[in-house]
Amino acid sequence: MRGYRAIGYARDEAPLGLREVEDAFSIQPGAGLQLRLTPSLGLGLGADYRLVFGEEENRNEFRLHAGLVFLVGNR
């Protein structure tokens, strides 16, 4: 299991294509897991949380992701 974290800036655009853009400081910790299905194929699962510090209010954002991992070489 591998963990990751990110700290930096987030660019936020207004909904419905409006041209209002806000740059904000954000923190984004997360974690992921790789499950080996066969010797050359795996399943990657992960989740992260992002806290965006906005000018008017802070936002909490969550993301789940999954994908296939193609394993090359051997260890």
PDB file of N, CA, C and O in Angstrom:
ATOM      1  N   MET A   1       0.850  -1.172   0.000  1.00  0.00           N
ATOM      2  CA  MET A   1       0.000   0.000   0.000  1.00  0.00           C
ATOM      3  C   MET A   1       0.894   1.232   0.000  1.00  0.00           C
ATOM      4  O   MET A   1       1.839   1.316   0.784  1.00  0.00           O
ATOM      5  N   ARG A   2       0.607   2.163  -0.852  1.00  0.00           N
ATOM      6  CA  ARG A   2       1.384   3.382  -0.949  1.00  0.00           C
ATOM      7  C   ARG A   2       0.501   4.585  -0.664  1.00  0.00           C
ATOM      8  O   ARG A   2      -0.636   4.648  -1.132  1.00  0.00           O
ATOM      9  N   GLY A   3       1.009   5.526   0.090  1.00  0.00           N
ATOM     10  CA  GLY A   3       0.271   6.745   0.372  1.00  0.00           C
ATOM     11  C   GLY A   3       0.901   7.914  -0.358  1.00  0.00           C
ATOM     12  O   GLY A   3       2.086   7.870  -0.688  1.00  0.00           O
ATOM     13  N   TYR A   4       0.152   8.927  -0.609  1.00  0.00           N
ATOM     14  CA  TYR A   4       0.691  10.119  -1.236  1.00  0.00           C
ATOM     15  C   TYR A   4      -0.036  11.336  -0.690  1.00  0.00           C
ATOM     16  O   TYR A   4      -1.134  11.229  -0.145  1.00  0.00           O
ATOM     17  N   ARG A   5       0.584  12.474  -0.841  1.00  0.00           N
ATOM     18  CA  ARG A   5      -0.038  13.710  -0.395  1.00  0.00           C
ATOM     19  C   ARG A   5       0.458  14.831  -1.287  1.00  0.00           C
ATOM     20  O   ARG A   5       1.546  14.749  -1.857  1.00  0.00           O
ATOM     21  N   ALA A   6      -0.325  15.854  -1.403  1.00  0.00           N
ATOM     22  CA  ALA A   6       0.044  16.996  -2.233  1.00  0.00           C
ATOM     23  C   ALA A   6      -0.393  18.271  -1.546  1.00  0.00           C
ATOM     24  O   ALA A   6      -1.444  18.329  -0.908  1.00  0.00           O
ATOM     25  N   ILE A   7       0.429  19.281  -1.686  1.00  0.00           N
ATOM     26  CA  ILE A   7       0.097  20.610  -1.186  1.00  0.00           C
ATOM     27  C   ILE A   7       0.420  21.580  -2.302  1.00  0.00           C
ATOM     28  O   ILE A   7       1.485  21.478  -2.911  1.00  0.00           O
ATOM     29  N   GLY A   8      -0.463  22.514  -2.587  1.00  0.00           N
ATOM     30  CA  GLY A   8      -0.192  23.463  -3.656  1.00  0.00           C
ATOM     31  C   GLY A   8      -1.380  24.361  -3.905  1.00  0.00           C
ATOM     32  O   GLY A   8      -2.131  24.705  -2.992  1.00  0.00           O
ATOM     33  N   TYR A   9      -1.531  24.730  -5.152  1.00  0.00           N
ATOM     34  CA  TYR A   9      -2.624  25.626  -5.544  1.00  0.00           C
ATOM     35  C   TYR A   9      -3.625  24.878  -6.402  1.00  0.00           C
ATOM     36  O   TYR A   9      -3.264  23.968  -7.148  1.00  0.00           O
ATOM     37  N   ALA A  10      -4.875  25.265  -6.291  1.00  0.00           N
ATOM     38  CA  ALA A  10      -5.945  24.699  -7.105  1.00  0.00           C
ATOM     39  C   ALA A  10      -6.578  25.827  -7.897  1.00  0.00           C
ATOM     40  O   ALA A  10      -6.766  26.928  -7.380  1.00  0.00           O
ATOM     41  N   ARG A  11      -6.902  25.556  -9.136  1.00  0.00           N
ATOM     42  CA  ARG A  11      -7.603  26.544  -9.964  1.00  0.00           C
ATOM     43  C   ARG A  11      -9.057  26.094 -10.048  1.00  0.00           C
ATOM     44  O   ARG A  11      -9.349  24.954 -10.410  1.00  0.00           O
ATOM     45  N   ASP A  12      -9.940  26.986  -9.715  1.00  0.00           N
ATOM     46  CA  ASP A  12     -11.362  26.673  -9.651  1.00  0.00           C
ATOM     47  C   ASP A  12     -12.114  27.557 -10.629  1.00  0.00           C
ATOM     48  O   ASP A  12     -11.980  28.780 -10.596  1.00  0.00           O
ATOM     49  N   GLU A  13     -12.911  26.939 -11.504  1.00  0.00           N
ATOM     50  CA  GLU A  13     -13.729  27.696 -12.446  1.00  0.00           C
ATOM     51  C   GLU A  13     -15.182  27.619 -12.024  1.00  0.00           C
ATOM     52  O   GLU A  13     -15.620  26.624 -11.447  1.00  0.00           O
ATOM     53  N   ALA A  14     -15.914  28.656 -12.308  1.00  0.00           N
ATOM     54  CA  ALA A  14     -17.333  28.708 -11.956  1.00  0.00           C
ATOM     55  C   ALA A  14     -18.112  27.697 -12.799  1.00  0.00           C
ATOM     56  O   ALA A  14     -17.705  27.390 -13.919  1.00  0.00           O
ATOM     57  N   PRO A  15     -19.227  27.174 -12.278  1.00  0.00           N
ATOM     58  CA  PRO A  15     -20.028  26.215 -13.041  1.00  0.00           C
ATOM     59  C   PRO A  15     -20.659  26.841 -14.286  1.00  0.00           C
ATOM     60  O   PRO A  15     -20.765  28.063 -14.386  1.00  0.00           O
ATOM     61  N   LEU A  16     -21.063  26.025 -15.200  1.00  0.00           N
ATOM     62  CA  LEU A  16     -21.769  26.417 -16.421  1.00  0.00           C
ATOM     63  C   LEU A  16     -20.917  27.274 -17.358  1.00  0.00           C
ATOM     64  O   LEU A  16     -21.446  28.073 -18.129  1.00  0.00           O
ATOM     65  N   GLY A  17     -19.594  27.102 -17.285  1.00  0.00           N
ATOM     66  CA  GLY A  17     -18.723  27.765 -18.242  1.00  0.00           C
ATOM     67  C   GLY A  17     -18.528  29.247 -18.039  1.00  0.00           C
ATOM     68  O   GLY A  17     -18.008  29.917 -18.931  1.00  0.00           O
ATOM     69  N   LEU A  18     -18.922  29.785 -16.906  1.00  0.00           N
ATOM     70  CA  LEU A  18     -18.684  31.201 -16.643  1.00  0.00           C
ATOM     71  C   LEU A  18     -17.179  31.443 -16.536  1.00  0.00           C
ATOM     72  O   LEU A  18     -16.435  30.509 -16.235  1.00  0.00           O
ATOM     73  N   ARG A  19     -16.721  32.639 -16.767  1.00  0.00           N
ATOM     74  CA  ARG A  19     -15.300  32.942 -16.826  1.00  0.00           C
ATOM     75  C   ARG A  19     -14.681  33.342 -15.494  1.00  0.00           C
ATOM     76  O   ARG A  19     -13.570  33.872 -15.482  1.00  0.00           O
ATOM     77  N   GLU A  20     -15.341  33.113 -14.400  1.00  0.00           N
ATOM     78  CA  GLU A  20     -14.799  33.457 -13.087  1.00  0.00           C
ATOM     79  C   GLU A  20     -13.836  32.352 -12.648  1.00  0.00           C
ATOM     80  O   GLU A  20     -14.221  31.185 -12.586  1.00  0.00           O
ATOM     81  N   VAL A  21     -12.595  32.711 -12.346  1.00  0.00           N
ATOM     82  CA  VAL A  21     -11.575  31.744 -11.948  1.00  0.00           C
ATOM     83  C   VAL A  21     -10.962  32.199 -10.632  1.00  0.00           C
ATOM     84  O   VAL A  21     -10.690  33.384 -10.439  1.00  0.00           O
ATOM     85  N   GLU A  22     -10.748  31.255  -9.735  1.00  0.00           N
ATOM     86  CA  GLU A  22     -10.148  31.564  -8.440  1.00  0.00           C
ATOM     87  C   GLU A  22      -8.971  30.628  -8.208  1.00  0.00           C
ATOM     88  O   GLU A  22      -9.117  29.413  -8.345  1.00  0.00           O
ATOM     89  N   ASP A  23      -7.810  31.168  -7.860  1.00  0.00           N
ATOM     90  CA  ASP A  23      -6.673  30.364  -7.445  1.00  0.00           C
ATOM     91  C   ASP A  23      -6.700  30.282  -5.933  1.00  0.00           C
ATOM     92  O   ASP A  23      -6.894  31.297  -5.264  1.00  0.00           O
ATOM     93  N   ALA A  24      -6.510  29.092  -5.381  1.00  0.00           N
ATOM     94  CA  ALA A  24      -6.606  28.923  -3.939  1.00  0.00           C
ATOM     95  C   ALA A  24      -5.571  27.903  -3.470  1.00  0.00           C
ATOM     96  O   ALA A  24      -5.180  27.013  -4.225  1.00  0.00           O
ATOM     97  N   PHE A  25      -5.137  28.037  -2.241  1.00  0.00           N
ATOM     98  CA  PHE A  25      -4.236  27.081  -1.623  1.00  0.00           C
ATOM     99  C   PHE A  25      -5.028  25.819  -1.303  1.00  0.00           C
ATOM    100  O   PHE A  25      -6.184  25.901  -0.886  1.00  0.00           O
ATOM    101  N   SER A  26      -4.409  24.639  -1.497  1.00  0.00           N
ATOM    102  CA  SER A  26      -5.123  23.392  -1.221  1.00  0.00           C
ATOM    103  C   SER A  26      -4.172  22.352  -0.645  1.00  0.00           C
ATOM    104  O   SER A  26      -2.958  22.418  -0.837  1.00  0.00           O
ATOM    105  N   ILE A  27      -4.752  21.396   0.060  1.00  0.00           N
ATOM    106  CA  ILE A  27      -4.034  20.247   0.612  1.00  0.00           C
ATOM    107  C   ILE A  27      -4.781  19.007   0.148  1.00  0.00           C
ATOM    108  O   ILE A  27      -6.009  18.961   0.217  1.00  0.00           O
ATOM    109  N   GLN A  28      -4.030  17.973  -0.338  1.00  0.00           N
ATOM    110  CA  GLN A  28      -4.687  16.799  -0.896  1.00  0.00           C
ATOM    111  C   GLN A  28      -3.966  15.514  -0.483  1.00  0.00           C
ATOM    112  O   GLN A  28      -3.094  15.041  -1.211  1.00  0.00           O
ATOM    113  N   PRO A  29      -4.320  14.935   0.687  1.00  0.00           N
ATOM    114  CA  PRO A  29      -3.757  13.632   1.058  1.00  0.00           C
ATOM    115  C   PRO A  29      -4.565  12.507   0.412  1.00  0.00           C
ATOM    116  O   PRO A  29      -5.745  12.678   0.105  1.00  0.00           O
ATOM    117  N   GLY A  30      -3.926  11.366   0.212  1.00  0.00           N
ATOM    118  CA  GLY A  30      -4.624  10.226  -0.367  1.00  0.00           C
ATOM    119  C   GLY A  30      -3.850   8.946  -0.173  1.00  0.00           C
ATOM    120  O   GLY A  30      -2.736   8.958   0.349  1.00  0.00           O
ATOM    121  N   ALA A  31      -4.440   7.832  -0.594  1.00  0.00           N
ATOM    122  CA  ALA A  31      -3.811   6.522  -0.475  1.00  0.00           C
ATOM    123  C   ALA A  31      -4.272   5.645  -1.626  1.00  0.00           C
ATOM    124  O   ALA A  31      -5.338   5.859  -2.202  1.00  0.00           O
ATOM    125  N   GLY A  32      -3.455   4.659  -1.949  1.00  0.00           N
ATOM    126  CA  GLY A  32      -3.797   3.740  -3.022  1.00  0.00           C
ATOM    127  C   GLY A  32      -3.346   2.327  -2.707  1.00  0.00           C
ATOM    128  O   GLY A  32      -2.546   2.100  -1.799  1.00  0.00           O
ATOM    129  N   LEU A  33      -3.867   1.391  -3.465  1.00  0.00           N
ATOM    130  CA  LEU A  33      -3.587  -0.024  -3.259  1.00  0.00           C
ATOM    131  C   LEU A  33      -3.536  -0.697  -4.615  1.00  0.00           C
ATOM    132  O   LEU A  33      -4.374  -0.428  -5.475  1.00  0.00           O
ATOM    133  N   GLN A  34      -2.558  -1.572  -4.815  1.00  0.00           N
ATOM    134  CA  GLN A  34      -2.490  -2.372  -6.044  1.00  0.00           C
ATOM    135  C   GLN A  34      -2.694  -3.832  -5.697  1.00  0.00           C
ATOM    136  O   GLN A  34      -2.002  -4.382  -4.840  1.00  0.00           O
ATOM    137  N   LEU A  35      -3.649  -4.455  -6.369  1.00  0.00           N
ATOM    138  CA  LEU A  35      -3.929  -5.876  -6.191  1.00  0.00           C
ATOM    139  C   LEU A  35      -3.492  -6.609  -7.448  1.00  0.00           C
ATOM    140  O   LEU A  35      -3.941  -6.275  -8.545  1.00  0.00           O
ATOM    141  N   ARG A  36      -2.630  -7.593  -7.306  1.00  0.00           N
ATOM    142  CA  ARG A  36      -2.167  -8.358  -8.460  1.00  0.00           C
ATOM    143  C   ARG A  36      -3.196  -9.441  -8.792  1.00  0.00           C
ATOM    144  O   ARG A  36      -3.500 -10.298  -7.962  1.00  0.00           O
ATOM    145  N   LEU A  37      -3.727  -9.390 -10.016  1.00  0.00           N
ATOM    146  CA  LEU A  37      -4.723 -10.366 -10.460  1.00  0.00           C
ATOM    147  C   LEU A  37      -4.066 -11.547 -11.161  1.00  0.00           C
ATOM    148  O   LEU A  37      -4.454 -12.694 -10.937  1.00  0.00           O
ATOM    149  N   THR A  38      -3.091 -11.285 -11.995  1.00  0.00           N
ATOM    150  CA  THR A  38      -2.283 -12.297 -12.682  1.00  0.00           C
ATOM    151  C   THR A  38      -0.831 -11.812 -12.586  1.00  0.00           C
ATOM    152  O   THR A  38      -0.588 -10.717 -12.079  1.00  0.00           O
ATOM    153  N   PRO A  39       0.145 -12.612 -13.065  1.00  0.00           N
ATOM    154  CA  PRO A  39       1.533 -12.142 -13.009  1.00  0.00           C
ATOM    155  C   PRO A  39       1.789 -10.845 -13.785  1.00  0.00           C
ATOM    156  O   PRO A  39       2.767 -10.154 -13.501  1.00  0.00           O
ATOM    157  N   SER A  40       0.942 -10.500 -14.751  1.00  0.00           N
ATOM    158  CA  SER A  40       1.190  -9.293 -15.544  1.00  0.00           C
ATOM    159  C   SER A  40       0.047  -8.269 -15.501  1.00  0.00           C
ATOM    160  O   SER A  40       0.084  -7.276 -16.228  1.00  0.00           O
ATOM    161  N   LEU A  41      -0.956  -8.500 -14.665  1.00  0.00           N
ATOM    162  CA  LEU A  41      -2.104  -7.597 -14.613  1.00  0.00           C
ATOM    163  C   LEU A  41      -2.526  -7.369 -13.166  1.00  0.00           C
ATOM    164  O   LEU A  41      -2.582  -8.304 -12.367  1.00  0.00           O
ATOM    165  N   GLY A  42      -2.819  -6.133 -12.847  1.00  0.00           N
ATOM    166  CA  GLY A  42      -3.265  -5.804 -11.499  1.00  0.00           C
ATOM    167  C   GLY A  42      -4.416  -4.818 -11.536  1.00  0.00           C
ATOM    168  O   GLY A  42      -4.786  -4.299 -12.590  1.00  0.00           O
ATOM    169  N   LEU A  43      -4.966  -4.577 -10.377  1.00  0.00           N
ATOM    170  CA  LEU A  43      -6.049  -3.625 -10.217  1.00  0.00           C
ATOM    171  C   LEU A  43      -5.567  -2.554  -9.247  1.00  0.00           C
ATOM    172  O   LEU A  43      -5.140  -2.871  -8.137  1.00  0.00           O
ATOM    173  N   GLY A  44      -5.631  -1.296  -9.656  1.00  0.00           N
ATOM    174  CA  GLY A  44      -5.225  -0.187  -8.793  1.00  0.00           C
ATOM    175  C   GLY A  44      -6.459   0.519  -8.252  1.00  0.00           C
ATOM    176  O   GLY A  44      -7.356   0.884  -9.012  1.00  0.00           O
ATOM    177  N   LEU A  45      -6.504   0.708  -6.947  1.00  0.00           N
ATOM    178  CA  LEU A  45      -7.612   1.393  -6.278  1.00  0.00           C
ATOM    179  C   LEU A  45      -7.036   2.548  -5.456  1.00  0.00           C
ATOM    180  O   LEU A  45      -5.952   2.420  -4.887  1.00  0.00           O
ATOM    181  N   GLY A  46      -7.737   3.646  -5.391  1.00  0.00           N
ATOM    182  CA  GLY A  46      -7.230   4.771  -4.616  1.00  0.00           C
ATOM    183  C   GLY A  46      -8.331   5.728  -4.218  1.00  0.00           C
ATOM    184  O   GLY A  46      -9.434   5.707  -4.765  1.00  0.00           O
ATOM    185  N   ALA A  47      -8.005   6.560  -3.258  1.00  0.00           N
ATOM    186  CA  ALA A  47      -8.936   7.579  -2.787  1.00  0.00           C
ATOM    187  C   ALA A  47      -8.124   8.772  -2.303  1.00  0.00           C
ATOM    188  O   ALA A  47      -7.018   8.611  -1.787  1.00  0.00           O
ATOM    189  N   ASP A  48      -8.671   9.954  -2.470  1.00  0.00           N
ATOM    190  CA  ASP A  48      -8.030  11.123  -1.903  1.00  0.00           C
ATOM    191  C   ASP A  48      -9.068  12.159  -1.494  1.00  0.00           C
ATOM    192  O   ASP A  48     -10.229  12.113  -1.902  1.00  0.00           O
ATOM    193  N   TYR A  49      -8.614  13.070  -0.693  1.00  0.00           N
ATOM    194  CA  TYR A  49      -9.441  14.137  -0.132  1.00  0.00           C
ATOM    195  C   TYR A  49      -8.702  15.447  -0.388  1.00  0.00           C
ATOM    196  O   TYR A  49      -7.497  15.532  -0.153  1.00  0.00           O
ATOM    197  N   ARG A  50      -9.399  16.450  -0.858  1.00  0.00           N
ATOM    198  CA  ARG A  50      -8.771  17.751  -1.094  1.00  0.00           C
ATOM    199  C   ARG A  50      -9.537  18.819  -0.327  1.00  0.00           C
ATOM    200  O   ARG A  50     -10.761  18.922  -0.414  1.00  0.00           O
ATOM    201  N   LEU A  51      -8.789  19.603   0.420  1.00  0.00           N
ATOM    202  CA  LEU A  51      -9.332  20.760   1.124  1.00  0.00           C
ATOM    203  C   LEU A  51      -8.819  21.993   0.405  1.00  0.00           C
ATOM    204  O   LEU A  51      -7.613  22.236   0.352  1.00  0.00           O
ATOM    205  N   VAL A  52      -9.747  22.775  -0.151  1.00  0.00           N
ATOM    206  CA  VAL A  52      -9.408  23.984  -0.896  1.00  0.00           C
ATOM    207  C   VAL A  52      -9.801  25.178  -0.035  1.00  0.00           C
ATOM    208  O   VAL A  52     -10.958  25.325   0.361  1.00  0.00           O
ATOM    209  N   PHE A  53      -8.818  26.027   0.247  1.00  0.00           N
ATOM    210  CA  PHE A  53      -9.054  27.220   1.066  1.00  0.00           C
ATOM    211  C   PHE A  53      -9.479  28.357   0.142  1.00  0.00           C
ATOM    212  O   PHE A  53      -8.632  28.992  -0.485  1.00  0.00           O
ATOM    213  N   GLY A  54     -10.775  28.619   0.052  1.00  0.00           N
ATOM    214  CA  GLY A  54     -11.299  29.667  -0.818  1.00  0.00           C
ATOM    215  C   GLY A  54     -11.349  31.018  -0.124  1.00  0.00           C
ATOM    216  O   GLY A  54     -11.199  31.118   1.094  1.00  0.00           O
ATOM    217  N   GLU A  55     -11.563  32.056  -0.925  1.00  0.00           N
ATOM    218  CA  GLU A  55     -11.652  33.409  -0.356  1.00  0.00           C
ATOM    219  C   GLU A  55     -12.889  33.562   0.523  1.00  0.00           C
ATOM    220  O   GLU A  55     -12.823  34.172   1.590  1.00  0.00           O
ATOM    221  N   GLU A  56     -14.018  33.010   0.078  1.00  0.00           N
ATOM    222  CA  GLU A  56     -15.269  33.161   0.830  1.00  0.00           C
ATOM    223  C   GLU A  56     -15.553  31.962   1.724  1.00  0.00           C
ATOM    224  O   GLU A  56     -16.049  32.129   2.838  1.00  0.00           O
ATOM    225  N   GLU A  57     -15.251  30.771   1.260  1.00  0.00           N
ATOM    226  CA  GLU A  57     -15.486  29.572   2.060  1.00  0.00           C
ATOM    227  C   GLU A  57     -14.536  28.469   1.605  1.00  0.00           C
ATOM    228  O   GLU A  57     -14.061  28.476   0.470  1.00  0.00           O
ATOM    229  N   ASN A  58     -14.264  27.524   2.499  1.00  0.00           N
ATOM    230  CA  ASN A  58     -13.427  26.371   2.173  1.00  0.00           C
ATOM    231  C   ASN A  58     -14.295  25.278   1.564  1.00  0.00           C
ATOM    232  O   ASN A  58     -15.484  25.173   1.867  1.00  0.00           O
ATOM    233  N   ARG A  59     -13.686  24.464   0.700  1.00  0.00           N
ATOM    234  CA  ARG A  59     -14.422  23.368   0.061  1.00  0.00           C
ATOM    235  C   ARG A  59     -13.750  22.043   0.383  1.00  0.00           C
ATOM    236  O   ARG A  59     -12.523  21.951   0.438  1.00  0.00           O
ATOM    237  N   ASN A  60     -14.570  21.015   0.597  1.00  0.00           N
ATOM    238  CA  ASN A  60     -14.112  19.648   0.790  1.00  0.00           C
ATOM    239  C   ASN A  60     -14.448  18.863  -0.465  1.00  0.00           C
ATOM    240  O   ASN A  60     -15.596  18.862  -0.910  1.00  0.00           O
ATOM    241  N   GLU A  61     -13.461  18.199  -1.037  1.00  0.00           N
ATOM    242  CA  GLU A  61     -13.677  17.403  -2.244  1.00  0.00           C
ATOM    243  C   GLU A  61     -13.119  16.000  -2.019  1.00  0.00           C
ATOM    244  O   GLU A  61     -12.055  15.841  -1.422  1.00  0.00           O
ATOM    245  N   PHE A  62     -13.834  14.988  -2.494  1.00  0.00           N
ATOM    246  CA  PHE A  62     -13.421  13.597  -2.360  1.00  0.00           C
ATOM    247  C   PHE A  62     -13.336  12.980  -3.743  1.00  0.00           C
ATOM    248  O   PHE A  62     -14.097  13.349  -4.638  1.00  0.00           O
ATOM    249  N   ARG A  63     -12.404  12.031  -3.927  1.00  0.00           N
ATOM    250  CA  ARG A  63     -12.275  11.357  -5.215  1.00  0.00           C
ATOM    251  C   ARG A  63     -11.896   9.907  -4.972  1.00  0.00           C
ATOM    252  O   ARG A  63     -11.013   9.609  -4.168  1.00  0.00           O
ATOM    253  N   LEU A  64     -12.575   9.006  -5.675  1.00  0.00           N
ATOM    254  CA  LEU A  64     -12.246   7.587  -5.705  1.00  0.00           C
ATOM    255  C   LEU A  64     -11.823   7.245  -7.125  1.00  0.00           C
ATOM    256  O   LEU A  64     -12.403   7.756  -8.083  1.00  0.00           O
ATOM    257  N   HIS A  65     -10.824   6.389  -7.273  1.00  0.00           N
ATOM    258  CA  HIS A  65     -10.421   6.016  -8.621  1.00  0.00           C
ATOM    259  C   HIS A  65      -9.968   4.556  -8.647  1.00  0.00           C
ATOM    260  O   HIS A  65      -9.496   4.009  -7.651  1.00  0.00           O
ATOM    261  N   ALA A  66     -10.129   3.947  -9.823  1.00  0.00           N
ATOM    262  CA  ALA A  66      -9.747   2.559 -10.034  1.00  0.00           C
ATOM    263  C   ALA A  66      -9.238   2.425 -11.466  1.00  0.00           C
ATOM    264  O   ALA A  66      -9.652   3.167 -12.357  1.00  0.00           O
ATOM    265  N   GLY A  67      -8.343   1.476 -11.670  1.00  0.00           N
ATOM    266  CA  GLY A  67      -7.821   1.261 -13.022  1.00  0.00           C
ATOM    267  C   GLY A  67      -7.032  -0.026 -13.115  1.00  0.00           C
ATOM    268  O   GLY A  67      -6.684  -0.637 -12.104  1.00  0.00           O
ATOM    269  N   LEU A  68      -6.758  -0.425 -14.332  1.00  0.00           N
ATOM    270  CA  LEU A  68      -5.935  -1.596 -14.577  1.00  0.00           C
ATOM    271  C   LEU A  68      -4.469  -1.207 -14.532  1.00  0.00           C
ATOM    272  O   LEU A  68      -4.090  -0.128 -14.988  1.00  0.00           O
ATOM    273  N   VAL A  69      -3.648  -2.085 -13.983  1.00  0.00           N
ATOM    274  CA  VAL A  69      -2.203  -1.873 -13.896  1.00  0.00           C
ATOM    275  C   VAL A  69      -1.545  -2.982 -14.705  1.00  0.00           C
ATOM    276  O   VAL A  69      -1.736  -4.164 -14.422  1.00  0.00           O
ATOM    277  N   PHE A  70      -0.766  -2.593 -15.717  1.00  0.00           N
ATOM    278  CA  PHE A  70      -0.052  -3.562 -16.536  1.00  0.00           C
ATOM    279  C   PHE A  70       1.375  -3.663 -15.995  1.00  0.00           C
ATOM    280  O   PHE A  70       2.139  -2.700 -16.062  1.00  0.00           O
ATOM    281  N   LEU A  71       1.726  -4.825 -15.461  1.00  0.00           N
ATOM    282  CA  LEU A  71       3.012  -5.029 -14.806  1.00  0.00           C
ATOM    283  C   LEU A  71       4.041  -5.467 -15.845  1.00  0.00           C
ATOM    284  O   LEU A  71       3.830  -6.441 -16.567  1.00  0.00           O
ATOM    285  N   VAL A  72       5.151  -4.742 -15.912  1.00  0.00           N
ATOM    286  CA  VAL A  72       6.210  -5.008 -16.882  1.00  0.00           C
ATOM    287  C   VAL A  72       7.462  -5.423 -16.120  1.00  0.00           C
ATOM    288  O   VAL A  72       7.828  -4.781 -15.136  1.00  0.00           O
ATOM    289  N   GLY A  73       8.116  -6.481 -16.562  1.00  0.00           N
ATOM    290  CA  GLY A  73       9.314  -6.942 -15.880  1.00  0.00           C
ATOM    291  C   GLY A  73       8.945  -7.826 -14.704  1.00  0.00           C
ATOM    292  O   GLY A  73       7.776  -8.157 -14.509  1.00  0.00           O
ATOM    293  N   ASN A  74       9.944  -8.207 -13.920  1.00  0.00           N
ATOM    294  CA  ASN A  74       9.673  -9.041 -12.747  1.00  0.00           C
ATOM    295  C   ASN A  74      10.527  -8.562 -11.587  1.00  0.00           C
ATOM    296  O   ASN A  74      11.597  -7.985 -11.784  1.00  0.00           O
ATOM    297  N   ARG A  75      10.050  -8.803 -10.385  1.00  0.00           N
ATOM    298  CA  ARG A  75      10.737  -8.419  -9.155  1.00  0.00           C
ATOM    299  C   ARG A  75      10.863  -9.603  -8.256  1.00  0.00           C
ATOM    300  O   ARG A  75      11.415  -9.491  -7.161  1.00  0.00           O
TER     301      ARG A  75
END
